[in-house]
Amino acid sequence: MSPLVTRYLRLTWINILSNVTVPLVGLVDTAMLGHLADIRFLAGVALGTILFDYIYWTFGFLRMGTTGTTAQAIGRGDPAESYLVLYRSVALAVLIAGAILVLHWPLRETGFFLLSGEPGVEQAGRAYFSARIWGAPATLCNFALIGWFLGREQSRHVLVMTIVANIANILFNYIFIMQMGLAAFGAGLATMIAQYAMLATGAGLFLTQPGRTPWRIREILHREKMVSLLLLNRDILVRTFCLITSFAVFANFSSILGTAVLAANSILLRLLLVASFLIDGAAFASESLAGVFVGSNDKTSLRRLFRLSLLAGEGFALLFLAVVFLRPRALLGLFTSHEDVVNLAMAWAPWLIPVLLAGALAYMYDGLYLGMTEGHRLRNSMLFSTLGVFLPVAVLALYLGSVHILWAGLVAFMAARTATLGWMSRSLIGPP
């Protein structure tokens, strides 16, 4: 086994352990809410989650931009700059989180005005939002810390942070939902508390780092460095906004087609989320190593990394699909006791196959491009895939009232991302 493969696998398995625990906790949330007598709580949290996807993952550049720039600083042999990257990202996270909290009421009202749901579903979604929003400072600072640890190939620290957060989330979900009967509000409250537990853990791990660079405002606000970071973050923001929009449209159109449709598709999207976190374990390893190889100008290793990453992505996708389709009805039944929802999910579950096979390659390309800080290429690919491919198909699906066409649009979206990023990679490293 080559040194690159050994290094890649070492990072990957730790990232996978860390990543998979996140959606697994989400599945616990879904299962607890799905087994309540009223399905509107599950559907309401699904709508509320759309808003948080926009609010939080729009600023996902705090994680993604931090990893690549940190890794490149390490690759150049400049550890002091890697600390400054974190300080800049944390400062930006605090400013953004403060703005979110100040504007949380108009954000909530605008969000639920735009989303479509029955009155009971919307009420549950508002309750979830009102509790979870107060975790904004912790959530965004966690993005920066996770990105920094990944850039330094310290995935074990991310694993510890995630385990602490997920244990807290499960514990408080059980207390608030099952014991206190707080339903959607309890789910949001549990997630908020878990984020602060995660931040406290990450801060403690940061303090154990040797040779920390002091926090100097002049160096943190270095003009050229800040401009470079903001430009990268701008491109990643556009890319992430388009990605979230595609899934938000998918969920919102599902809601328009019926509460049961939304509930069934939210379960399938949860499974897709589990798969994406599994695959992202490898993508994060690709991101870390791509940054290091760019920083050290090692194009040969970078080219080998591309080939290894794409193979790993497809391998993990096939493994996940094999597990899901071993006993799909039994698996779906774990998430809800409503038989009509299970039947709908069973009818649309086969769409997970093409979505994942095409999406796995897109996820891996994302990691590689983020490590190389090629944000503008990610932005252009996502704009085309969202505006030129997914949205027209999704609108057609809504017009015809077809959930199958809606899923076909998601397949086309993933395929377009893979095709455009694969084509652009040739100008960076040659054929993968």
N, C-alpha and C positions, 0 to 999 in steps of 0.2 A: 504494500500500500504506500503510495507516494506521500511525502510530507504535507502537500497541499490537501489531499483527501483526508488525512488524519486530522489536520488542523480544522478543516471544514466540518467534519463529523463531530469533533469535540464541541465546537460552538453550536452546531445544529441541535444535538440532543438536549443540551441545556435550554436552548431557546424554545424547543418544542415543549419541554416540561413546563416552562414558564408560560408560554402562549396558550397551551391547551387548557390550563386551569381557568383562564379568563372566560371563554365561552361555556365551559362546563358549569361555572357558577351561574351564567346567564340561563343555561338550561334548567338549573335548579329553580331559578326565579320563575321561568316559564311553567315548570311542572307544578310549583306551589300555586301559582295563579290559575293555571289551567284546570286544577282540581277543585277550585272553588265552585260553588253552585251557579254563580253568574259568570258567563264567559266574557262579559263586558270589561272586566278588570284586566284580563289578558290582552284583549284588543286595545284597551285604553293605554296600557303600558307600551304596546307596539307603536301607537301613534306618538306617545310622549318620547319614545326612544328616537324617533325620526328627528325631533327638534334637537335633542342632545347630540345626535350625529352631526347635525349642522353646526350647532354652537361649539362643540368640542373638537370634532375632527376637522372642521374648517381650519382650526389652528393646529392640526396635526404636524405642521412643519416644525413645531417646537420639538418634536421627537425626531422626525425624518431629517430635517436640516441639521440637527445637532450631531447625529450619528456620522454622516459623511464628512463633515468639517472636522470633527474630533479625530476620526480615523486618519484623515489625511495629515493632520498635525502630528499624530503619532508616527505615521509613515515617514514624515520629513525629519523625525527626531527632534520635535519641538513640544515636549510635554507641557511647558508653561502656557503655550497658546491653547492647548486643549482645555485647561482650566478656564481660561478667558472665554472660550466658546460657551462653556456651561454658564458662566456668570451672565453673559449677554442673553442667553436663552431664558434663564430664570427671571432676569429683570423684565424681559419682554412678556413672559408668562404672567407675572404679577400685575403689570399694567393692563394687559388684556382681561385678566380675571376681574380686576376692579371695575372695568367698563361693563363687563357682563353682569355683575351684581347690581350696578347702578341702573342698568337698562333691562333688568330681568322681567319687569312687568310688561313693557311694550313688546319684548321678545316673545313672551308667552302668548299675549293676546294676538299678535300678528301671526304667530305660528299656527294657533288653532283656528284662526280665521281662514287661513289658506288651506289647512288640512280638512279632509272630509271625514266625518264620522257621525254616528247616531248620537243623540244628546247624552245618553248614559255612558257611551264610550268616551266622548269628549270630556265629560266630568271626571272620569277615572284618570284620563291622561293629564288633566290639569292638576289633579292631586299629586300624581307622580312627579310632575315637573316642579311643583311648588316645594317639594321636599328635596329633590336631588340637586337643584340649581345652586344651593349653598355650598356644594362641594367644588365649585369652579376653581378657586385658587389652588386647592390640592391637586385636582385633576391636571391642570395645565403645568404646574411645577413638576408633577410626576412624569409628564411627557418629556420635559427637558432632562430630568435625571435618568430616565430609561434610555433616551437617545445617547446620552453621554457615556453611560456604562457600556452600552453596546459598541460604541465607537472605540472604546478602550479594550474591547474583547473581554469584558467582565460580566458575562451573561449570568454567572452565578448570583451576582448581586440583584439582578433583575428578577431572577427566580425567587429569591428570598422576599423581595418586595411584593411580588405577586401572590405568593403563598399567604403572607400575612393579610393582604387585602381580601383575598378570597375566603379565608377562614372567617374573617370578620363579617364579610358580606353574607355568607351562608348562615352564620349564627344569628345575625340581626334580622335577616329575612325570616328565619323561623320564629323568632320572638315577635316581630312586628306583624307578620302575615298570619301565621298559624296560631299563635298564642293570643295576640292582642286584637286580631281581626282588623288590622289597619289597611289590608288589601293593597291597592296601588300606591297610596301614600306611604305605607310601610316599606314597600319595595324601593321607593325613591330615597327614603330616609336611611335604609340599610346601605345603599350604594354610596350615599354621601359620607356616612361615617367610615366606611371601608376605605375611601380615598384618603382621608386624613390619616388613617392607620398606615396606609402605604407610604404617604409622604414622610411620616415620622421615621419609618424604617429606612427609607432611602437617605434621609438626612443623616441618620446615624451611620450608615455605611459610607457615606461620603466623608465623614469626619475621620474615618480610619485610613483614608488615602494618604500615602507618604508624599512629602515634598509639595504640598499644596501651594499654589500661587496665591498671594494675598489679593484681596478684593480692592483693586485700585480703580476708581471711577474713570480716570483719564485713559487708562488702558482698555477698560471695558467699552468705553464710548469712542474708541479709535475710529475716526471717520471712515477710512477705506474699509476696515473690517466690518463695521456696522452696515455700510452701504452694500457690500458684497453679501452679507447675511440676509439683509432685507430683500435684495433682488432674488436670491435663491428661495427665500421663504414666500415671496410673491408668486413665483412659478409653482411651487408646491401647493400653495393655497388654492390657486386656480385648478390645479390637477385634482386636489382632494375635494374641492367644492363640486366639481363635475361628477366625481365618483359618488359622493353622497347624494347628489341630486338624482342620479340614475336609480339608486336603491330607494330613495324617498318617493320618487314617481312610481316605482314598482309597488311599494307598499300603499301609497295613497290611491292608486288606481285599483288595487285589490280591495281597499276599503269601499270605494265607490261601487264595486261589483258585489258587495255584501259583507256583513260582519263575519259570517262563517268563512268566506273566501279569505278575508284578511287574517283570521285566526289560523287557517290552514297554511297560508303562505308564510305567515310569521314563524311557524314551526319549521318549515322547510328552509327559510332564510337563517334560522338558528343553526340548523345542520350545516348549511353552507358556511356560516360564520365559524363553526368548529373546524371545518376543513381548511378555511383560509388561515386560521391561526396555526394549524398544524403545518401547512405549507410555508407560512411566514416564518416559522422557526428556521427553516433552511434559507428563506429570503433574507432574514436578518443576518445570518452568517455570511451570505453573499455580500450584503451591504457593508458589513464591517471590513471584510477582506478586500473588497473592491476599493474602498477608501484608502486602505493601507497601501495597496499596489499602485494606485494612482499617485499617492504621496511619495512613494519610493521610485516612481517611474518604471515599474516592472511590468511591461506590456505582455511579456510571455506568460507570466503567471495570471495576468488578468484575462487573457484569451482562454487559458485552461479553466479558469474559474467560471467563465460564461458557459462552457460546455458542461461542466460538472453541475452547475446550478440548474440548468434546464432539465437535465436527466433526473435530478433529485426532485424537482417540482412535479414532474409527471409520475414519478414513482410514488410519492406521497398521495397524490390524487387517486391513483388506482388503489392503493391500500385502503384509503378512507371509503371509497365506493364499495369495495368488497365487503367491508364491515357493515355498512349501512344496508346493503341489499341482501345480506345474509338472512335477516328476518325483519323486513321493513315495517310490517304492520305492528309487530310487538314493540319495535323501537318508537314508532310514532305514538303508540298508545301510552307510553310513559309520560308524554307531555300533556295529554288531555284525556278526560273520561267522556268527552262528547263524541259519540260515534260518527255523527255527520261530518265533523271536522276531520276525523281520522280518514274517512272515506275520500274526502276531497284531497287531502294531502297524499293519499295513496295514488290517486289518479294523476297527480302532477309530479310525483317523486321522480319518475324517469328523466325529467328534464335536468335533474342534478348532474347526470352523467356528462352531457355535452358542456354544460356550464362549467363544471370543474375541470374537465380535460383541457378546455380552451383557457379557462381562468388561471390554472396553475402556472402556465407559461407566462401569463401577464404578471402574476404576482412576483415571479422570479426576476423578470425584466425590471419591475419596479425597484426591487432591492438593489440590483446591479447599478441601475441608473442613479438611484439615490446615493449610493456609496461614491459614485463618480461625480456627484453634485451636478448632474446633467438635468437640472430641473426644467429647462425650457423644452427639452425633447419630451419629457413626461407630460408637460402641459399641452403641447401640440397634439400628442397622441390622444390624450383624454378628451380634448375639445372635439376632435373629429369623431371619436367613438361615441360620445354622448349626444352631441348636437346633430351629427350627420347620420348616425346609425341607430342608436337606441330610441331616442325620443320619437322619430317618425313611426317606428314599429309599435311603440307603446301606445301612441295616439290611435293608430289603426286598431290595436287590440281593444282599447276602450270603446271606440266607435262600434266595433262589431260585437262587443261584450264577450270576448274570448280570452280566457285565462291562458290557454295554450299558446296563443300568439304573444301574449305578454311575456311568457317564459322564453319563447323563441327570440324575442327582442333582447332578453338578457344574454342568451347564447351569442347572438350577433355582436353585442357589446363587447363581450370578452374576446371573441375572435378578432374583432377590429383592433382592440388594444394589442393583442399578441402580434398581429400582422404588422402593424405600424412600428411598434418598438423593435421587432425583429429586423425589419427593413432598415431602420435607422442605425441599428447596431453595427451594420457593415461599414459605415463610414467611421466608426470609432475603433473597432478592433479587427475588421475583416469578417468573413463568414464564421459564425459560431460553430 
